[in-house]
Amino acid sequence: MINQRRMVTDKGEFVQWNRFGIDCTEFEPREDILPQYIGKNQKWFDGIGSFVFRKSEYKQCIKTFCPSFGTDN
């Protein structure tokens, strides 16, 4: 059964990850088609607990991997 709780929660100045895992999706590493493959097969680690990050640091980290993040805001 899939755990339906939110994976990421907005906590004002902070962001909380409620689940942690890795993407095990097999794909051809072509940058132009990569987004359609991300997250198709995850391995979740149970019993780890939550991680809390400053929202500004979280956004900067995401922007490092996805430069267009936040450009529509």
Distance bins in CASP14 RR format, pairs under 12 A and 6 or more apart:
PFRMAT RR
TARGET T0000
AUTHOR 0000-0000-0000
RMODE 2
METHOD distances of the structure
MODEL  1
1 44 0 0 0 0 0 1 0 0 0 0 0
2 19 0 0 0 0 0 1 0 0 0 0 0
2 42 0 0 0 0 0 1 0 0 0 0 0
2 44 0 0 0 0 1 0 0 0 0 0 0
3 18 0 0 0 0 1 0 0 0 0 0 0
3 19 1 0 0 1 0 0 0 0 0 0 0
3 20 0 0 0 0 0 1 0 0 0 0 0
3 21 0 0 0 0 0 1 0 0 0 0 0
3 42 0 0 0 0 0 1 0 0 0 0 0
3 44 1 0 0 1 0 0 0 0 0 0 0
3 45 0 0 0 0 0 1 0 0 0 0 0
3 46 0 0 0 0 1 0 0 0 0 0 0
3 47 0 0 0 0 0 1 0 0 0 0 0
4 18 0 0 0 0 0 1 0 0 0 0 0
4 19 0 0 0 0 0 1 0 0 0 0 0
5 16 0 0 0 0 0 1 0 0 0 0 0
5 17 0 0 0 0 0 1 0 0 0 0 0
5 18 1 0 1 0 0 0 0 0 0 0 0
5 19 1 0 0 1 0 0 0 0 0 0 0
5 44 0 0 0 0 0 1 0 0 0 0 0
5 49 0 0 0 0 0 1 0 0 0 0 0
5 50 0 0 0 0 0 1 0 0 0 0 0
6 15 0 0 0 0 0 1 0 0 0 0 0
6 16 0 0 0 0 1 0 0 0 0 0 0
6 17 0 0 0 0 1 0 0 0 0 0 0
6 18 1 0 0 1 0 0 0 0 0 0 0
6 19 0 0 0 0 1 0 0 0 0 0 0
6 50 0 0 0 0 0 1 0 0 0 0 0
7 15 0 0 0 0 0 1 0 0 0 0 0
7 16 0 0 0 0 1 0 0 0 0 0 0
7 17 1 0 0 1 0 0 0 0 0 0 0
7 18 1 0 1 0 0 0 0 0 0 0 0
7 19 1 0 1 0 0 0 0 0 0 0 0
7 20 0 0 0 0 1 0 0 0 0 0 0
7 21 0 0 0 0 1 0 0 0 0 0 0
7 39 0 0 0 0 0 1 0 0 0 0 0
7 42 0 0 0 0 1 0 0 0 0 0 0
7 44 0 0 0 0 1 0 0 0 0 0 0
7 50 0 0 0 0 0 1 0 0 0 0 0
7 51 0 0 0 0 0 1 0 0 0 0 0
8 14 0 0 0 0 0 1 0 0 0 0 0
8 15 1 0 0 1 0 0 0 0 0 0 0
8 16 1 0 0 1 0 0 0 0 0 0 0
8 17 1 0 1 0 0 0 0 0 0 0 0
8 18 1 0 0 1 0 0 0 0 0 0 0
8 19 0 0 0 0 1 0 0 0 0 0 0
8 20 0 0 0 0 0 1 0 0 0 0 0
8 50 0 0 0 0 0 1 0 0 0 0 0
8 51 0 0 0 0 1 0 0 0 0 0 0
8 52 0 0 0 0 0 1 0 0 0 0 0
8 53 0 0 0 0 1 0 0 0 0 0 0
8 55 0 0 0 0 0 1 0 0 0 0 0
8 58 0 0 0 0 1 0 0 0 0 0 0
8 59 0 0 0 0 0 1 0 0 0 0 0
8 62 0 0 0 0 0 1 0 0 0 0 0
9 15 1 0 0 1 0 0 0 0 0 0 0
9 16 1 0 1 0 0 0 0 0 0 0 0
9 17 0 0 0 0 1 0 0 0 0 0 0
9 18 1 0 0 1 0 0 0 0 0 0 0
9 19 0 0 0 0 0 1 0 0 0 0 0
9 50 0 0 0 0 1 0 0 0 0 0 0
9 51 0 0 0 0 0 1 0 0 0 0 0
9 52 0 0 0 0 1 0 0 0 0 0 0
9 53 0 0 0 0 0 1 0 0 0 0 0
9 55 0 0 0 0 0 1 0 0 0 0 0
9 58 0 0 0 0 0 1 0 0 0 0 0
10 16 0 0 0 0 1 0 0 0 0 0 0
10 17 0 0 0 0 0 1 0 0 0 0 0
10 18 0 0 0 0 0 1 0 0 0 0 0
10 52 0 0 0 0 0 1 0 0 0 0 0
10 53 0 0 0 0 0 1 0 0 0 0 0
10 55 1 0 0 1 0 0 0 0 0 0 0
10 58 0 0 0 0 1 0 0 0 0 0 0
10 59 0 0 0 0 0 1 0 0 0 0 0
11 17 0 0 0 0 0 1 0 0 0 0 0
11 18 0 0 0 0 0 1 0 0 0 0 0
11 50 0 0 0 0 0 1 0 0 0 0 0
11 51 0 0 0 0 0 1 0 0 0 0 0
11 52 1 0 0 1 0 0 0 0 0 0 0
11 53 0 0 0 0 1 0 0 0 0 0 0
11 54 0 0 0 0 0 1 0 0 0 0 0
11 55 0 0 0 0 1 0 0 0 0 0 0
11 58 0 0 0 0 0 1 0 0 0 0 0
12 52 0 0 0 0 0 1 0 0 0 0 0
12 53 0 0 0 0 0 1 0 0 0 0 0
12 54 0 0 0 0 0 1 0 0 0 0 0
12 55 1 0 0 1 0 0 0 0 0 0 0
12 56 0 0 0 0 0 1 0 0 0 0 0
12 58 0 0 0 0 0 1 0 0 0 0 0
13 52 0 0 0 0 0 1 0 0 0 0 0
13 53 0 0 0 0 0 1 0 0 0 0 0
13 54 1 0 0 1 0 0 0 0 0 0 0
13 55 1 0 1 0 0 0 0 0 0 0 0
13 56 1 0 0 1 0 0 0 0 0 0 0
13 57 0 0 0 0 0 1 0 0 0 0 0
13 58 0 0 0 0 0 1 0 0 0 0 0
13 59 0 0 0 0 0 1 0 0 0 0 0
14 50 0 0 0 0 0 1 0 0 0 0 0
14 51 0 0 0 0 0 1 0 0 0 0 0
14 52 1 0 1 0 0 0 0 0 0 0 0
14 53 1 0 0 1 0 0 0 0 0 0 0
14 54 1 0 0 1 0 0 0 0 0 0 0
14 55 1 0 1 0 0 0 0 0 0 0 0
14 56 0 0 0 0 1 0 0 0 0 0 0
14 57 0 0 0 0 1 0 0 0 0 0 0
14 58 0 0 0 0 1 0 0 0 0 0 0
14 59 0 0 0 0 0 1 0 0 0 0 0
15 50 0 0 0 0 0 1 0 0 0 0 0
15 51 0 0 0 0 1 0 0 0 0 0 0
15 52 1 0 0 1 0 0 0 0 0 0 0
15 53 1 0 1 0 0 0 0 0 0 0 0
15 54 1 0 0 1 0 0 0 0 0 0 0
15 55 1 0 1 0 0 0 0 0 0 0 0
15 56 0 0 0 0 1 0 0 0 0 0 0
15 57 0 0 0 0 1 0 0 0 0 0 0
15 58 1 0 1 0 0 0 0 0 0 0 0
15 59 0 0 0 0 1 0 0 0 0 0 0
15 60 0 0 0 0 0 1 0 0 0 0 0
15 61 0 0 0 0 1 0 0 0 0 0 0
15 62 0 0 0 0 1 0 0 0 0 0 0
16 49 0 0 0 0 0 1 0 0 0 0 0
16 50 1 0 1 0 0 0 0 0 0 0 0
16 51 1 0 0 1 0 0 0 0 0 0 0
16 52 1 0 1 0 0 0 0 0 0 0 0
16 53 1 0 0 1 0 0 0 0 0 0 0
16 54 0 0 0 0 0 1 0 0 0 0 0
16 55 0 0 0 0 0 1 0 0 0 0 0
16 58 0 0 0 0 1 0 0 0 0 0 0
17 44 0 0 0 0 0 1 0 0 0 0 0
17 45 0 0 0 0 0 1 0 0 0 0 0
17 48 0 0 0 0 1 0 0 0 0 0 0
17 49 0 0 0 0 1 0 0 0 0 0 0
17 50 1 0 0 1 0 0 0 0 0 0 0
17 51 1 0 1 0 0 0 0 0 0 0 0
17 52 1 0 0 1 0 0 0 0 0 0 0
17 53 1 0 0 1 0 0 0 0 0 0 0
17 58 0 0 0 0 1 0 0 0 0 0 0
17 61 0 0 0 0 0 1 0 0 0 0 0
18 44 0 0 0 0 0 1 0 0 0 0 0
18 45 0 0 0 0 0 1 0 0 0 0 0
18 46 0 0 0 0 0 1 0 0 0 0 0
18 47 0 0 0 0 0 1 0 0 0 0 0
18 48 0 0 0 0 0 1 0 0 0 0 0
18 49 1 0 0 1 0 0 0 0 0 0 0
18 50 1 0 1 0 0 0 0 0 0 0 0
18 51 0 0 0 0 1 0 0 0 0 0 0
18 52 0 0 0 0 0 1 0 0 0 0 0
19 42 0 0 0 0 1 0 0 0 0 0 0
19 43 0 0 0 0 0 1 0 0 0 0 0
19 44 1 0 1 0 0 0 0 0 0 0 0
19 45 0 0 0 0 1 0 0 0 0 0 0
19 46 0 0 0 0 1 0 0 0 0 0 0
19 47 0 0 0 0 1 0 0 0 0 0 0
19 48 0 0 0 0 1 0 0 0 0 0 0
19 49 0 0 0 0 1 0 0 0 0 0 0
19 50 0 0 0 0 1 0 0 0 0 0 0
19 51 0 0 0 0 1 0 0 0 0 0 0
20 42 0 0 0 0 0 1 0 0 0 0 0
20 43 0 0 0 0 0 1 0 0 0 0 0
20 44 1 0 0 1 0 0 0 0 0 0 0
20 45 1 0 1 0 0 0 0 0 0 0 0
20 46 0 0 0 0 1 0 0 0 0 0 0
20 47 0 0 0 0 1 0 0 0 0 0 0
20 48 1 0 1 0 0 0 0 0 0 0 0
20 49 1 0 0 1 0 0 0 0 0 0 0
20 50 0 0 0 0 1 0 0 0 0 0 0
20 51 1 0 0 1 0 0 0 0 0 0 0
21 39 0 0 0 0 0 1 0 0 0 0 0
21 41 0 0 0 0 0 1 0 0 0 0 0
21 42 1 0 0 1 0 0 0 0 0 0 0
21 43 1 0 1 0 0 0 0 0 0 0 0
21 44 1 0 1 0 0 0 0 0 0 0 0
21 45 1 0 1 0 0 0 0 0 0 0 0
21 46 0 0 0 0 1 0 0 0 0 0 0
21 47 0 0 0 0 0 1 0 0 0 0 0
21 48 0 0 0 0 1 0 0 0 0 0 0
21 49 0 0 0 0 0 1 0 0 0 0 0
21 51 0 0 0 0 0 1 0 0 0 0 0
22 38 0 0 0 0 0 1 0 0 0 0 0
22 39 0 0 0 0 1 0 0 0 0 0 0
22 41 0 0 0 0 1 0 0 0 0 0 0
22 42 1 0 0 1 0 0 0 0 0 0 0
22 43 1 0 1 0 0 0 0 0 0 0 0
22 44 0 0 0 0 1 0 0 0 0 0 0
22 45 0 0 0 0 1 0 0 0 0 0 0
23 34 0 0 0 0 0 1 0 0 0 0 0
23 35 0 0 0 0 0 1 0 0 0 0 0
23 37 0 0 0 0 1 0 0 0 0 0 0
23 38 1 0 0 1 0 0 0 0 0 0 0
23 39 1 0 1 0 0 0 0 0 0 0 0
23 40 1 0 0 1 0 0 0 0 0 0 0
23 41 1 0 0 1 0 0 0 0 0 0 0
23 42 1 0 1 0 0 0 0 0 0 0 0
23 43 0 0 0 0 1 0 0 0 0 0 0
23 44 0 0 0 0 0 1 0 0 0 0 0
24 37 0 0 0 0 0 1 0 0 0 0 0
24 38 0 0 0 0 0 1 0 0 0 0 0
24 39 0 0 0 0 1 0 0 0 0 0 0
24 40 0 0 0 0 1 0 0 0 0 0 0
24 41 1 0 1 0 0 0 0 0 0 0 0
24 42 1 0 0 1 0 0 0 0 0 0 0
24 43 1 0 1 0 0 0 0 0 0 0 0
24 44 0 0 0 0 0 1 0 0 0 0 0
25 34 0 0 0 0 1 0 0 0 0 0 0
25 35 0 0 0 0 0 1 0 0 0 0 0
25 36 0 0 0 0 0 1 0 0 0 0 0
25 37 1 0 1 0 0 0 0 0 0 0 0
25 38 1 0 0 1 0 0 0 0 0 0 0
25 39 1 0 1 0 0 0 0 0 0 0 0
25 40 1 0 1 0 0 0 0 0 0 0 0
25 41 1 0 1 0 0 0 0 0 0 0 0
25 42 1 0 0 1 0 0 0 0 0 0 0
25 43 0 0 0 0 0 1 0 0 0 0 0
26 37 0 0 0 0 1 0 0 0 0 0 0
26 38 0 0 0 0 0 1 0 0 0 0 0
26 39 0 0 0 0 0 1 0 0 0 0 0
26 40 0 0 0 0 1 0 0 0 0 0 0
26 41 1 0 0 1 0 0 0 0 0 0 0
27 33 1 0 0 1 0 0 0 0 0 0 0
27 34 1 0 0 1 0 0 0 0 0 0 0
27 35 0 0 0 0 0 1 0 0 0 0 0
27 36 0 0 0 0 1 0 0 0 0 0 0
27 37 1 1 0 0 0 0 0 0 0 0 0
27 38 0 0 0 0 1 0 0 0 0 0 0
27 39 0 0 0 0 1 0 0 0 0 0 0
27 40 0 0 0 0 1 0 0 0 0 0 0
27 41 0 0 0 0 1 0 0 0 0 0 0
28 34 0 0 0 0 1 0 0 0 0 0 0
28 36 0 0 0 0 0 1 0 0 0 0 0
28 37 0 0 0 0 1 0 0 0 0 0 0
29 37 0 0 0 0 1 0 0 0 0 0 0
29 38 0 0 0 0 0 1 0 0 0 0 0
30 36 0 0 0 0 0 1 0 0 0 0 0
30 37 0 0 0 0 1 0 0 0 0 0 0
31 37 0 0 0 0 0 1 0 0 0 0 0
31 38 0 0 0 0 0 1 0 0 0 0 0
31 65 0 0 0 0 0 1 0 0 0 0 0
31 66 0 0 0 0 0 1 0 0 0 0 0
31 67 0 0 0 0 0 1 0 0 0 0 0
34 40 0 0 0 0 0 1 0 0 0 0 0
34 65 0 0 0 0 0 1 0 0 0 0 0
34 66 0 0 0 0 0 1 0 0 0 0 0
35 65 0 0 0 0 0 1 0 0 0 0 0
35 66 0 0 0 0 1 0 0 0 0 0 0
35 68 0 0 0 0 0 1 0 0 0 0 0
38 65 0 0 0 0 0 1 0 0 0 0 0
38 66 0 0 0 0 0 1 0 0 0 0 0
45 51 0 0 0 0 0 1 0 0 0 0 0
51 57 0 0 0 0 0 1 0 0 0 0 0
51 58 0 0 0 0 1 0 0 0 0 0 0
51 61 0 0 0 0 0 1 0 0 0 0 0
52 58 0 0 0 0 1 0 0 0 0 0 0
53 59 0 0 0 0 1 0 0 0 0 0 0
53 60 0 0 0 0 0 1 0 0 0 0 0
53 61 1 0 0 1 0 0 0 0 0 0 0
53 62 0 0 0 0 0 1 0 0 0 0 0
54 60 0 0 0 0 1 0 0 0 0 0 0
54 61 0 0 0 0 0 1 0 0 0 0 0
55 61 0 0 0 0 0 1 0 0 0 0 0
55 62 0 0 0 0 0 1 0 0 0 0 0
56 62 0 0 0 0 0 1 0 0 0 0 0
56 63 0 0 0 0 0 1 0 0 0 0 0
57 63 0 0 0 0 0 1 0 0 0 0 0
57 64 0 0 0 0 0 1 0 0 0 0 0
58 64 0 0 0 0 0 1 0 0 0 0 0
58 65 0 0 0 0 0 1 0 0 0 0 0
58 69 0 0 0 0 0 1 0 0 0 0 0
59 65 0 0 0 0 0 1 0 0 0 0 0
59 66 0 0 0 0 0 1 0 0 0 0 0
59 69 1 0 0 1 0 0 0 0 0 0 0
59 70 1 0 0 1 0 0 0 0 0 0 0
59 71 0 0 0 0 0 1 0 0 0 0 0
59 73 0 0 0 0 1 0 0 0 0 0 0
60 66 0 0 0 0 0 1 0 0 0 0 0
60 67 0 0 0 0 0 1 0 0 0 0 0
60 69 0 0 0 0 1 0 0 0 0 0 0
60 70 0 0 0 0 0 1 0 0 0 0 0
61 69 0 0 0 0 1 0 0 0 0 0 0
62 68 0 0 0 0 0 1 0 0 0 0 0
62 69 1 0 1 0 0 0 0 0 0 0 0
62 70 0 0 0 0 1 0 0 0 0 0 0
63 69 1 0 1 0 0 0 0 0 0 0 0
63 70 1 0 0 1 0 0 0 0 0 0 0
63 71 0 0 0 0 1 0 0 0 0 0 0
63 73 0 0 0 0 0 1 0 0 0 0 0
END
